[in-house]
Amino acid sequence: MDVLHWDGTLSAKDFRVGAFAFSQKWESLNSGFPPWVWVLSSKHPWLASPEEEGYLSLEKICISRPNEEDIDQISQIDTGEEEIGCPGNEDVIDDATLVQSSHHELHYCDFHIVYSSTFRVPVLYFRSYCSDGRPLPLDEIEKDLPACSSKELSKSKWTFITQEEHPYLKRPWFKLHPCGTAEWIKLLFLSDTAKPKFEVVLELYLLSWFSVVGQMFGLRTPFKISN
Amino acid sequence: MEAQKFVWEGAIPLQIHLHESQVTALPPPPPALILAPRIGYLPLLAPLIKPYFSSTLPPGVDTIWFDYNGLPLKWYIPTGVLFDLLCPEPERPWNITVHFRGFPGNVLIPCEGEDCVKWSFINSLKEAAYIMNGNCKNVMNMSQSDQLELWNSIMNGNLEAYQRVSSKHKLSTVDDEYTSLCLPKAQQSLGETNLTAQVKTGKVPVRLYVLSIREDFDDLDEMPLVDSWRDLLHKSTI
């Protein structure tokens, strides 16, 4: 397949190959994150599926950032060396500790990378919840996202993130709308002057894709492209 | 064109019962009888339904949802499709239950009102556009007023307005490249010597819903009740 004439999409089989390559590369990056797990699942278990179907899963990732107000308040009250988030320190004024613990609840996120047979690209599904399992609505999730993502969201809220039924779990999850994916992924690869072969593109597809979409959640993917 | 007009004018008679947990005054209110357009969505009927039951509802915030025989109904599936899927032996009127409280958020995607339904529709439209053209540009580039006009045409069942906006944005039938190949075959099989009208075939994007039934039955009215959405799958194609 000639990369120049490629439309940026993947077949279901390509997705599986790419998914395995991605999860291997992810582990080798040693980024401090747990590994991506391939979950074997079928959308229609009553049909004998000739191919293995499934999706990639990365769960219980802590995405909450300390509330900025709290940081200001704490730094105003603390005059010196006390670190933020040091509950055992006797010198920290009780008010500051209380303020932090009541606002700074830990939020977690589950990410699933699912193949869309309509758009022929990977789609990022996610859900966010508190440490007690309570699901978070979109406006609360937004507060955990980096500032630039919130700006994108406020510009085009519904075209960017939508709430839909998870294709395998059949429950409401959020997803990043995939309609522009093929185009920007193609640009990403074509801008590489080395014009790689399709096999290489496939190996790097999901890593490159996630390095872009993961940034929405402040997840930076450190990687070096080795040609 | 005829088929499209037929579908657009179709309606399902509904007999809507208020769920017993929401009845605060006895005797319980009689069910509401509403004719719902096939090309429509159940939550859009809220302004018609609420007046029937508003006096008996418990206090609080209303988020409307429906169930059929205990199965919460997915509000983003058009009414006609829901009916055809769950009631193949048509029940007239279709008896469904309305709730204004206790939205099952772990099963159904939240629906806060007309806007939610509209965006779900626009997203489906994007999917259809993608299948037809390989991209969603025509939908993304639609002006706000066109989007609104398209949505209003669905809400009001106005086929002409819908066709006006959709053809402007290339959302009508996709020309089939096999039209010219079909024509000679049609002439042979029909045995007609004078086919002056061009037989034009076209393609439309479809979303196919398949419900699997695991038990045998002889008649449609013996079909076991659908008690979960687990057995429903859908796929979009052209």
Interface residues (C-beta under 8 A of the other chain):
Chain A: D7 K43 H44 W46 S117 T118 F119 P135 W158 T159 T162 Q163 E164 E165 K170 R171 P172 H177 C179 G180 A182 E183
Chain B: K74 G105 N106 V107 L108 I109 P110 W119 I122 N123 K126 E127 Y130 I131 G134 N135 C136 M140 V210 S212 R214 W229 R230 D231 L233 K235 S236
